[in-house]
Amino acid sequence: MSRLLLVDDQSKNLIALEATLRAPHRELVSVQSGEHAIEEARRREFSVVVLDVVMPRMDGLETAAALKTLAPNTPIILLSAYFEDEDVLARAEAVGAHECMAKPFNPAVLCGKIAHYEQSSV
């Protein structure tokens, strides 16, 4: 069983992620802020984190940096509509994100990336 942490401030985006990633071998934990993501990461381990970049208060890049201090080996996939911006890509790399995907995401590609990380953690 793998456990995924899904983080997005927009409930409609979380619903889309849950519908895409739901599987019998997965537990999905969805939260709507970076602060809640950090709370969840303190409570339990995750196989993969899927994290929106643009969020109020604590953005996805700040959240990724904090998550990496708690669980340095957990893969983080960042989602954003702004990856054309070189600064965002550089910051994503600097905080240790494993992947950057554009929104709207391709469900098959996201599922493939998740499956790859799930197999790598076995």
mmCIF file of the C-alpha atoms, coordinates in Angstrom:
data_MODEL
# 
_entry.id   MODEL 
# 
loop_
_atom_site.group_PDB 
_atom_site.id 
_atom_site.type_symbol 
_atom_site.label_atom_id 
_atom_site.label_alt_id 
_atom_site.label_comp_id 
_atom_site.label_asym_id 
_atom_site.label_entity_id 
_atom_site.label_seq_id 
_atom_site.pdbx_PDB_ins_code 
_atom_site.Cartn_x 
_atom_site.Cartn_y 
_atom_site.Cartn_z 
_atom_site.occupancy 
_atom_site.B_iso_or_equiv 
_atom_site.pdbx_formal_charge 
_atom_site.auth_seq_id 
_atom_site.auth_comp_id 
_atom_site.auth_asym_id 
_atom_site.auth_atom_id 
_atom_site.pdbx_PDB_model_num 
ATOM 1   C CA . MET A 1 1   ? 0.000   0.000  0.000   1.00 0.00 ? 1   MET A CA 1 
ATOM 2   C CA . SER A 1 2   ? 1.350   3.402  -0.913  1.00 0.00 ? 2   SER A CA 1 
ATOM 3   C CA . ARG A 1 3   ? 0.230   6.674  0.625   1.00 0.00 ? 3   ARG A CA 1 
ATOM 4   C CA . LEU A 1 4   ? 0.085   9.866  -1.450  1.00 0.00 ? 4   LEU A CA 1 
ATOM 5   C CA . LEU A 1 5   ? -0.155  13.390 -0.082  1.00 0.00 ? 5   LEU A CA 1 
ATOM 6   C CA . LEU A 1 6   ? -2.109  15.679 -2.426  1.00 0.00 ? 6   LEU A CA 1 
ATOM 7   C CA . VAL A 1 7   ? -1.829  19.407 -1.738  1.00 0.00 ? 7   VAL A CA 1 
ATOM 8   C CA . ASP A 1 8   ? -3.806  22.129 -3.515  1.00 0.00 ? 8   ASP A CA 1 
ATOM 9   C CA . ASP A 1 9   ? -5.742  25.112 -2.171  1.00 0.00 ? 9   ASP A CA 1 
ATOM 10  C CA . GLN A 1 10  ? -8.495  24.568 -4.774  1.00 0.00 ? 10  GLN A CA 1 
ATOM 11  C CA . SER A 1 11  ? -10.934 21.787 -3.886  1.00 0.00 ? 11  SER A CA 1 
ATOM 12  C CA . LYS A 1 12  ? -11.801 21.212 -7.572  1.00 0.00 ? 12  LYS A CA 1 
ATOM 13  C CA . ASN A 1 13  ? -8.118  20.462 -8.264  1.00 0.00 ? 13  ASN A CA 1 
ATOM 14  C CA . LEU A 1 14  ? -7.976  18.013 -5.365  1.00 0.00 ? 14  LEU A CA 1 
ATOM 15  C CA . ILE A 1 15  ? -11.078 16.275 -6.694  1.00 0.00 ? 15  ILE A CA 1 
ATOM 16  C CA . ALA A 1 16  ? -9.402  15.918 -10.106 1.00 0.00 ? 16  ALA A CA 1 
ATOM 17  C CA . LEU A 1 17  ? -6.211  14.553 -8.523  1.00 0.00 ? 17  LEU A CA 1 
ATOM 18  C CA . GLU A 1 18  ? -8.167  12.088 -6.387  1.00 0.00 ? 18  GLU A CA 1 
ATOM 19  C CA . ALA A 1 19  ? -10.172 10.860 -9.383  1.00 0.00 ? 19  ALA A CA 1 
ATOM 20  C CA . THR A 1 20  ? -6.985  10.421 -11.408 1.00 0.00 ? 20  THR A CA 1 
ATOM 21  C CA . LEU A 1 21  ? -4.907  8.722  -8.726  1.00 0.00 ? 21  LEU A CA 1 
ATOM 22  C CA . ARG A 1 22  ? -7.491  6.595  -6.901  1.00 0.00 ? 22  ARG A CA 1 
ATOM 23  C CA . ALA A 1 23  ? -6.447  2.936  -6.897  1.00 0.00 ? 23  ALA A CA 1 
ATOM 24  C CA . PRO A 1 24  ? -6.958  -0.059 -4.576  1.00 0.00 ? 24  PRO A CA 1 
ATOM 25  C CA . HIS A 1 25  ? -3.287  -0.065 -3.565  1.00 0.00 ? 25  HIS A CA 1 
ATOM 26  C CA . ARG A 1 26  ? -3.212  3.649  -2.646  1.00 0.00 ? 26  ARG A CA 1 
ATOM 27  C CA . GLU A 1 27  ? -4.266  5.743  0.287   1.00 0.00 ? 27  GLU A CA 1 
ATOM 28  C CA . LEU A 1 28  ? -4.881  9.351  -0.741  1.00 0.00 ? 28  LEU A CA 1 
ATOM 29  C CA . VAL A 1 29  ? -4.546  12.132 1.814   1.00 0.00 ? 29  VAL A CA 1 
ATOM 30  C CA . SER A 1 30  ? -5.734  15.517 0.523   1.00 0.00 ? 30  SER A CA 1 
ATOM 31  C CA . VAL A 1 31  ? -5.084  18.869 2.173   1.00 0.00 ? 31  VAL A CA 1 
ATOM 32  C CA . GLN A 1 32  ? -5.650  22.470 1.104   1.00 0.00 ? 32  GLN A CA 1 
ATOM 33  C CA . SER A 1 33  ? -2.578  24.259 2.445   1.00 0.00 ? 33  SER A CA 1 
ATOM 34  C CA . GLY A 1 34  ? 1.136   23.953 2.928   1.00 0.00 ? 34  GLY A CA 1 
ATOM 35  C CA . GLU A 1 35  ? 0.678   24.156 6.682   1.00 0.00 ? 35  GLU A CA 1 
ATOM 36  C CA . HIS A 1 36  ? -1.670  21.160 6.645   1.00 0.00 ? 36  HIS A CA 1 
ATOM 37  C CA . ALA A 1 37  ? 0.736   19.249 4.398   1.00 0.00 ? 37  ALA A CA 1 
ATOM 38  C CA . ILE A 1 38  ? 3.507   19.722 6.948   1.00 0.00 ? 38  ILE A CA 1 
ATOM 39  C CA . GLU A 1 39  ? 1.204   18.577 9.767   1.00 0.00 ? 39  GLU A CA 1 
ATOM 40  C CA . GLU A 1 40  ? 0.383   15.405 7.816   1.00 0.00 ? 40  GLU A CA 1 
ATOM 41  C CA . ALA A 1 41  ? 4.051   14.751 7.036   1.00 0.00 ? 41  ALA A CA 1 
ATOM 42  C CA . ARG A 1 42  ? 4.856   14.978 10.743  1.00 0.00 ? 42  ARG A CA 1 
ATOM 43  C CA . ARG A 1 43  ? 2.202   12.325 11.486  1.00 0.00 ? 43  ARG A CA 1 
ATOM 44  C CA . ARG A 1 44  ? 3.049   9.717  8.857   1.00 0.00 ? 44  ARG A CA 1 
ATOM 45  C CA . GLU A 1 45  ? 5.199   8.804  5.888   1.00 0.00 ? 45  GLU A CA 1 
ATOM 46  C CA . PHE A 1 46  ? 4.198   9.277  2.266   1.00 0.00 ? 46  PHE A CA 1 
ATOM 47  C CA . SER A 1 47  ? 5.346   7.473  -0.867  1.00 0.00 ? 47  SER A CA 1 
ATOM 48  C CA . VAL A 1 48  ? 4.901   10.585 -3.039  1.00 0.00 ? 48  VAL A CA 1 
ATOM 49  C CA . VAL A 1 49  ? 3.744   14.185 -2.573  1.00 0.00 ? 49  VAL A CA 1 
ATOM 50  C CA . VAL A 1 50  ? 1.829   15.961 -5.367  1.00 0.00 ? 50  VAL A CA 1 
ATOM 51  C CA . LEU A 1 51  ? 1.968   19.658 -4.628  1.00 0.00 ? 51  LEU A CA 1 
ATOM 52  C CA . ASP A 1 52  ? 0.516   22.771 -6.252  1.00 0.00 ? 52  ASP A CA 1 
ATOM 53  C CA . VAL A 1 53  ? 2.977   25.651 -6.510  1.00 0.00 ? 53  VAL A CA 1 
ATOM 54  C CA . VAL A 1 54  ? 0.590   28.627 -6.336  1.00 0.00 ? 54  VAL A CA 1 
ATOM 55  C CA . MET A 1 55  ? -1.150  28.694 -2.961  1.00 0.00 ? 55  MET A CA 1 
ATOM 56  C CA . PRO A 1 56  ? -1.876  31.513 -0.506  1.00 0.00 ? 56  PRO A CA 1 
ATOM 57  C CA . ARG A 1 57  ? 0.160   32.056 2.678   1.00 0.00 ? 57  ARG A CA 1 
ATOM 58  C CA . MET A 1 58  ? 2.695   29.250 2.156   1.00 0.00 ? 58  MET A CA 1 
ATOM 59  C CA . ASP A 1 59  ? 3.315   28.468 -1.512  1.00 0.00 ? 59  ASP A CA 1 
ATOM 60  C CA . GLY A 1 60  ? 4.255   25.069 -2.894  1.00 0.00 ? 60  GLY A CA 1 
ATOM 61  C CA . LEU A 1 61  ? 7.957   25.853 -3.108  1.00 0.00 ? 61  LEU A CA 1 
ATOM 62  C CA . GLU A 1 62  ? 8.102   26.833 0.573   1.00 0.00 ? 62  GLU A CA 1 
ATOM 63  C CA . THR A 1 63  ? 6.061   23.758 1.437   1.00 0.00 ? 63  THR A CA 1 
ATOM 64  C CA . ALA A 1 64  ? 8.370   21.498 -0.601  1.00 0.00 ? 64  ALA A CA 1 
ATOM 65  C CA . ALA A 1 65  ? 11.417  22.871 1.206   1.00 0.00 ? 65  ALA A CA 1 
ATOM 66  C CA . ALA A 1 66  ? 9.807   22.210 4.600   1.00 0.00 ? 66  ALA A CA 1 
ATOM 67  C CA . LEU A 1 67  ? 8.704   18.705 3.555   1.00 0.00 ? 67  LEU A CA 1 
ATOM 68  C CA . LYS A 1 68  ? 12.238  17.886 2.417   1.00 0.00 ? 68  LYS A CA 1 
ATOM 69  C CA . THR A 1 69  ? 13.551  18.628 5.905   1.00 0.00 ? 69  THR A CA 1 
ATOM 70  C CA . LEU A 1 70  ? 10.986  16.206 7.385   1.00 0.00 ? 70  LEU A CA 1 
ATOM 71  C CA . ALA A 1 71  ? 11.283  13.478 4.733   1.00 0.00 ? 71  ALA A CA 1 
ATOM 72  C CA . PRO A 1 72  ? 14.307  14.082 2.478   1.00 0.00 ? 72  PRO A CA 1 
ATOM 73  C CA . ASN A 1 73  ? 13.785  10.931 0.379   1.00 0.00 ? 73  ASN A CA 1 
ATOM 74  C CA . THR A 1 74  ? 10.091  11.440 -0.406  1.00 0.00 ? 74  THR A CA 1 
ATOM 75  C CA . PRO A 1 75  ? 9.566   12.314 -4.071  1.00 0.00 ? 75  PRO A CA 1 
ATOM 76  C CA . ILE A 1 76  ? 7.745   15.591 -4.683  1.00 0.00 ? 76  ILE A CA 1 
ATOM 77  C CA . ILE A 1 77  ? 5.890   16.329 -7.919  1.00 0.00 ? 77  ILE A CA 1 
ATOM 78  C CA . LEU A 1 78  ? 5.097   20.024 -8.334  1.00 0.00 ? 78  LEU A CA 1 
ATOM 79  C CA . LEU A 1 79  ? 2.116   21.150 -10.410 1.00 0.00 ? 79  LEU A CA 1 
ATOM 80  C CA . SER A 1 80  ? 1.820   24.658 -11.819 1.00 0.00 ? 80  SER A CA 1 
ATOM 81  C CA . ALA A 1 81  ? 0.685   26.665 -14.789 1.00 0.00 ? 81  ALA A CA 1 
ATOM 82  C CA . TYR A 1 82  ? 3.840   28.779 -14.441 1.00 0.00 ? 82  TYR A CA 1 
ATOM 83  C CA . PHE A 1 83  ? 6.736   26.470 -15.287 1.00 0.00 ? 83  PHE A CA 1 
ATOM 84  C CA . GLU A 1 84  ? 7.669   28.576 -18.322 1.00 0.00 ? 84  GLU A CA 1 
ATOM 85  C CA . ASP A 1 85  ? 9.202   30.962 -15.775 1.00 0.00 ? 85  ASP A CA 1 
ATOM 86  C CA . GLU A 1 86  ? 12.891  30.034 -15.368 1.00 0.00 ? 86  GLU A CA 1 
ATOM 87  C CA . ASP A 1 87  ? 12.908  31.383 -11.801 1.00 0.00 ? 87  ASP A CA 1 
ATOM 88  C CA . VAL A 1 88  ? 10.143  28.967 -10.773 1.00 0.00 ? 88  VAL A CA 1 
ATOM 89  C CA . LEU A 1 89  ? 11.998  26.032 -12.342 1.00 0.00 ? 89  LEU A CA 1 
ATOM 90  C CA . ALA A 1 90  ? 15.254  27.002 -10.650 1.00 0.00 ? 90  ALA A CA 1 
ATOM 91  C CA . ARG A 1 91  ? 13.517  27.337 -7.289  1.00 0.00 ? 91  ARG A CA 1 
ATOM 92  C CA . ALA A 1 92  ? 11.770  23.975 -7.798  1.00 0.00 ? 92  ALA A CA 1 
ATOM 93  C CA . GLU A 1 93  ? 15.120  22.324 -8.390  1.00 0.00 ? 93  GLU A CA 1 
ATOM 94  C CA . ALA A 1 94  ? 16.680  24.132 -5.415  1.00 0.00 ? 94  ALA A CA 1 
ATOM 95  C CA . VAL A 1 95  ? 14.040  22.822 -2.987  1.00 0.00 ? 95  VAL A CA 1 
ATOM 96  C CA . GLY A 1 96  ? 14.533  19.258 -4.196  1.00 0.00 ? 96  GLY A CA 1 
ATOM 97  C CA . ALA A 1 97  ? 11.433  18.643 -6.280  1.00 0.00 ? 97  ALA A CA 1 
ATOM 98  C CA . HIS A 1 98  ? 11.715  15.484 -8.346  1.00 0.00 ? 98  HIS A CA 1 
ATOM 99  C CA . GLU A 1 99  ? 9.306   16.548 -11.091 1.00 0.00 ? 99  GLU A CA 1 
ATOM 100 C CA . CYS A 1 100 ? 7.583   19.664 -12.387 1.00 0.00 ? 100 CYS A CA 1 
ATOM 101 C CA . MET A 1 101 ? 4.373   19.210 -14.356 1.00 0.00 ? 101 MET A CA 1 
ATOM 102 C CA . ALA A 1 102 ? 2.249   21.813 -16.061 1.00 0.00 ? 102 ALA A CA 1 
ATOM 103 C CA . LYS A 1 103 ? -1.403  22.354 -15.238 1.00 0.00 ? 103 LYS A CA 1 
ATOM 104 C CA . PRO A 1 104 ? -3.687  21.159 -16.554 1.00 0.00 ? 104 PRO A CA 1 
ATOM 105 C CA . PHE A 1 105 ? -1.847  17.868 -16.094 1.00 0.00 ? 105 PHE A CA 1 
ATOM 106 C CA . ASN A 1 106 ? -2.019  14.850 -18.370 1.00 0.00 ? 106 ASN A CA 1 
ATOM 107 C CA . PRO A 1 107 ? -3.593  12.094 -16.226 1.00 0.00 ? 107 PRO A CA 1 
ATOM 108 C CA . ALA A 1 108 ? -1.695  9.255  -17.936 1.00 0.00 ? 108 ALA A CA 1 
ATOM 109 C CA . VAL A 1 109 ? 1.658   11.008 -17.487 1.00 0.00 ? 109 VAL A CA 1 
ATOM 110 C CA . LEU A 1 110 ? 0.974   11.799 -13.827 1.00 0.00 ? 110 LEU A CA 1 
ATOM 111 C CA . CYS A 1 111 ? -0.122  8.209  -13.145 1.00 0.00 ? 111 CYS A CA 1 
ATOM 112 C CA . GLY A 1 112 ? 3.039   6.934  -14.840 1.00 0.00 ? 112 GLY A CA 1 
ATOM 113 C CA . LYS A 1 113 ? 5.265   9.166  -12.723 1.00 0.00 ? 113 LYS A CA 1 
ATOM 114 C CA . ILE A 1 114 ? 3.472   8.113  -9.527  1.00 0.00 ? 114 ILE A CA 1 
ATOM 115 C CA . ALA A 1 115 ? 3.790   4.424  -10.462 1.00 0.00 ? 115 ALA A CA 1 
ATOM 116 C CA . HIS A 1 116 ? 7.510   4.890  -11.110 1.00 0.00 ? 116 HIS A CA 1 
ATOM 117 C CA . TYR A 1 117 ? 8.068   6.384  -7.650  1.00 0.00 ? 117 TYR A CA 1 
ATOM 118 C CA . GLU A 1 118 ? 5.882   3.743  -6.006  1.00 0.00 ? 118 GLU A CA 1 
ATOM 119 C CA . GLN A 1 119 ? 8.018   0.991  -7.575  1.00 0.00 ? 119 GLN A CA 1 
ATOM 120 C CA . SER A 1 120 ? 11.226  2.765  -6.611  1.00 0.00 ? 120 SER A CA 1 
ATOM 121 C CA . SER A 1 121 ? 10.197  2.878  -2.953  1.00 0.00 ? 121 SER A CA 1 
ATOM 122 C CA . VAL A 1 122 ? 9.522   -0.881 -2.712  1.00 0.00 ? 122 VAL A CA 1 
# 
